[in-house]
Amino acid sequence: MIAILKMVGQACNIDCSYCYERRKPDQAGALDADQVQLFLKQLGTRNVHCILHGGEPLLLGKRRMATVLEVLRDSPNAASVAIQTNAVRLDEGWLQLFDRYCPDLTWGVSFDGVGRQAKYRIGYDGKQTDEATLAGIRLLGSTGHSFGLICVVTSAHVGGGREFMETVRHFEGLASVKLLPCYDQDVSVRPRATASGKLMQLYAGDRDGRGDRPGWTISPADYAEFVEDAQDTWISSGAWRRFSLEPTASIASNLSGLEGTYTDYSLTKDGQVLTLYPGGRVAGHDRAHEFIVNETTTDRIGELLDAQLAQADADWAPFLEECRSCSVWAGCRGSELFMRKVMRDAGLSNEFCDARRTIVSSVEQLLSGSQR
């Protein structure tokens, strides 16, 4: 199972426009070693893949992070540890700390590209943060650390799949790239004001006829085009020899009789994810349970997990019944439950599924060509 550890709740050193953490009720505070240890103990003998998350996990500070890493290192059921960071605060001291306590750490960096593609990753001063993140990426590569990138594909990326891939394909140490669609079709409320007021300005000025939906939202068709273009460049440039690309790699694994590792294209569904918040509060998938429904404390974690698995199975049933008869089920695997609900409620289920068929079909063609 996957455990998302919200190291500092919602706290972050930058102010991304599309951040779904900021749309939750306040999650102040920070996790400590005792809370993490109790959480893992309550999970018993289950193998747990832990992700240090936020907000920005490096805001926890080196001293407190070291105590958490000791717990993870010594826990018999912590099968792996990963981190998702914006890399703005990354320095050699952080690298030394993680190398000491967690040498097998999987590094993940949030990076949407440079220039116009990074317009929604802003600081509290209203300025883009792409150059600061690039400095962290270069530090990882120059010190021999491999890392993956997560790109949130927004309206700023429309038509820019090749441009993005040209930006990242030469990064030293790059092991994987994941293209995550920003489907905020369910967001119709004005976000909170920020110190700079930049977020409110972006929300008000970038909607482009989208009604109350924020301007950073991308359509399924535009996302599919972005993935296909990035995928083409990944193949034609030979970058596929050096790093993997998602969702392409998971779809290819599915079609080859293996199992994809990207949960949006795998049989690992929402019921198999738990999120630990400061204070020992536990919820399900950090995106699916935006307002912490099913919130509980760690002494009831077994009860929560059983109930969540049962509820997820029930909620998935009508979707999966339709999915299993779809021509691309073998590669698609039906997406994630929260995403299916968002698209259904927005009246975009057909567009969503059409886009996934387009992406899966493009990977089928790649595999067919490689066999020939």
N, C-alpha and C positions, 0 to 999 in steps of 0.2 A: 504494500500500500504506500501511498504518497502522503507525507506530512509537510505542510507548509508552515514554517515557523516565522511568525510576524515579529521580528526581533525588536522593533521599536514602534509597533502599531502602524499608524499612518504617517509618522514623522518622516520628512524627506528634506533634503537640501536643495531640491529643485521643484518645479511647479508645473509638471506636464499637464496640458489642457485636458487630455482624455483620461487622466488617472481615475480608475474606478474606486480606489481606496478612499478618495476624498468624497465620494458620494455616500459613504457609509456613516452611521453614527460615529461620534468621536471614539477613537480607540487610543487613549493616552497611555503613557507608561512604556515599560520595556520588559522583555522577558528576562528572567534570570536563570541560573544553572539549576536551581531547585525545581522551578516550574517545568523546565525541559526534562529533567530526570524523572519527575513524577509522571509526566505525560508518557514518556517511553515505557516506564514500568507498567503503566495501566494497559499498554498495548500488548503486554505479555510476550508471546513467542513470535508474533507477526514480524516479518521482515519489513523494515520501514526505510523508505528512501526520503531523506530529510532535505528540504530546501530552505536555506536562510534567505528570508524575504523581507519585504517592508511594504510601504516606505522604503527608506534606504538603510539596509542592515548595518553598514559601516558606521552609522551614527551611534551605534551601541557603544563604541569606543573599544580600544584594544584590551584594556584590563578586563572589562566585563565579557567581551567576546572570548577571551582566553578561557574563562571558567566554563562557558557554554561548550566550547570546543573540547574541553577535557571530558565533559559528560558524554558528548557524542563519540569521542574516541574510545571511551571505556564501556559504552553501552553494547551489550551483545546483540541487540536487535536493530541497531542503526546500520543498515546494509550499505548505505552510501550517503555522502553529504555533497550538496551543491550550494552555490550562492548565486543570487541574481542581484546585480549592482549596477548603478549608473557610472561607476568607476571614477567619478569626479574627485572623490577623496582618496583614491587609491595611491599608496606610496610604497616604498621599499619596506618600511616597517610593517605594513599590513601583509605584504607578501611573506616576509620572514615569519610572522606570527602564524599564518595559515600553513606554511611549509613545516613548521615545527609541530603543530598539533594535528593537522589534517592534510598530510602530504598528497593524498589522493583526491583532494577537493576538485570538483568540477566547477570551473569558472563560467559564469554567464554574465554578459554585459548587455544592457539595454541600449540600443543604438539604431536610430532611424535613418541614418545617412547624414549628409552635410547640406548646407545651403537651404534651399526651399523645402527639401524633404524633412528637415529637422525643425520646421517652424512651430510645431506644437510641443517640443521639448525645451521649455524655457525656464530661466531662473526667476527668483523673486524680484529681480531688477528688470524683468521683461525681456531680457536678452537670451538668444539661443545658447544652448549648452554643448553643442556638438564638438567644439574645439577642446573643451575640458575633458569630455569623454574620450576623444581621440588620443589625448595625452595618456590616459589610463590604459587604453588599448595598446599603445606603443610600448608602454612600460611592461605589460604582460608579455608581449612578444619578444622584447629585447632581453628579458630575463629567463627565457626558456619555458614560460608557462603557456600551455594551450588553453583555449577559451572558445566559447560559443557566443553568437550574437542573437538577440531577439529584436526583430524589427517590427514595430506596430505599424501596419500599413494603413495610412490615412488617406484622406482626399488629396493631401499634398504629394502623394506618390502616384497619382493617376498618370498612366503613360510612362512611368519612370522605372520600370523593372530593370532595363539594361543599365540605366544610369546608376542605380543602387548597386548592382552587381559589379560594375566597373570600379566603384568606390571601395568595396570591401575585398575584392578577390586577391589583392596583393598583401593583405595584412599578415604579418609574420605571427605564427602561432594559432591562426584561425583554424578551428576544428569543425565548426558547424554554424549554420545560419538557419534561423527559424523565422518564417514570414507569417506574422500573426495578424489577421484582419481586424480592423477597428470597426466592428459592427455595433455601433452605439445607437441603433434604431430604437432602442427602448428608453433612451435618455431624452426626456422632454421638459425637464425642469432646469431652471437657471442654476448654474453652479455657484459656489460660494465666491465672494469677492476675495481678492488676494492683495498683498501689500502693493503690488505694482498696478493692479487693475487690468493687467494685460489679458488675463483669462476672460474677463467679462467682455473686453473689447473683441477678442477673437470669437467668442460665442455669438455676440451680437452682429458682428460684421461679416462672418464667413459662411452664413447658412446657404446662400446661393439657391433660394427657392425651396429649401428643405423644410419649410414650416418651422416648427419648434425644435427640430433636430439640430444638434450642433454641427458646425461646419466641418469638423474633422472626420465625420462618419464617411466610410467608403461603401459603395454599392457592391453587392456580390459579383456583378459582371466586371466591374473595374478591378476588383481584387483578383479575379481569375486571370484577367489580362496581365496584371502585374506579375503574378506567379509564372505564367507561361513565358513572359519576356525575360524574367530573371533566370528561369530554368534554361532557356535557350542559350543565354550568355554563359551560364555555368557550364553547360556542355561544350559549346563551341570554343570557349577559351581554354578548356582543359582543366578548369578549376575543380571539376568533380573528382580529380585525382587527389586533391589536397584537403577538401572539406566537404561535409555533407550539406544538403539543402532540404529543409522541411517546408511544405509537406511532401515534397517529391520522394525523399528517401523512405518515409513510412509507407507511402502508397506503393512504391516499388516492392518493399518487403512484403506487404500484404498480398500483392499480386503474384509474388514468387513463392507463396506458401509459408512465409515467415510471419512475424507479428510486428507491426510498426510500433515505435516507441513514443511517438507524438500522440498524446491522449485524444486529440481531435480526430485522429485517423487510426484509432486502435480500439480494442475491446475493453480496455481499462476505462471504465465509465466513472461518472461523478460520485457514485456511492463508495468508491475506493480511495477517496481523498478526504483528509481531515486538515483543518487549519487551527493552529494554536495561537491565541492572542495574549497580550500582556495580562497578567493577573490570573492566568490559568484558564481563561475562557476558551472553549472549543466549539468550532462550527464545522460545517462541511466544506465543500469546494469554495475557495475564497471568492470566486466570481459568482458562483451559482447562488450563494446565500449572502447576497449583498448586505442585507440588513440583519444578519446574524440570527436568523430563525434557527431553531434547534440549538440555541446557545446553551451550554452546560458547563460544568466544571470537570476537572480531570478525574474526579472520583466516580464519575458516571460515564466514562468514555466508552466502555464496552457496550453499555445500553444505547448510547448515541449511535455507535457504529452499526450495531445490528438494526436499529430502527432506520437509519439512513440507507443502508443497503436494501432493506425491504421497500422503502418508499421510492428509491431510485428505480428499482425493478418495476414497480407498479407504474411510475410516471413514464418510464421508457417504453412500456409495452405497446401503446398505440403507434408510436413512432417506428419502433423496430419491426412491427408487423408489416408496415408499408415498406420499410427499408430493405428487408430481406428479399423482396420481389423485384428490387431495382436492379438494373443492368450493371451498375457499378458498385454494388454492395461489397464485393470482394476487395475492392481497393479503398472504398470510402469509410466503411464501418459506422456510418450514421452520425458522425460528429459528437458533440457534447450536449447533454440535456439542457443546460441553461441556454445554449445557443439556439437549439431547436425551439425552445419556448419563446425566446426573443423574436425570432423570425416569424414564428406562427402568430404571435400577438401583433406584430407589425404588418401582417398581411403579405409577407415576403417569402413564404415557404417555398413556392415554386421557383422564384428567382434564386434563392439560396441553394436549392438542390440542383438547379440547372448549372450554376457556377461550379459546384463540386463535380458534376458530371464532366464538365469541360476540363477541369484540372486532372481528374482521374484518366480521362481519355487521352490527354496529352502524355501522361506517363506511360500508358499502355503503348502508345506509338513509339516512345523512346525505347521501351523494352523490346518491342518488335524489331526495331531497327538494330539494336545491339545484338539480337540473336542472328539477324541476317548477316 
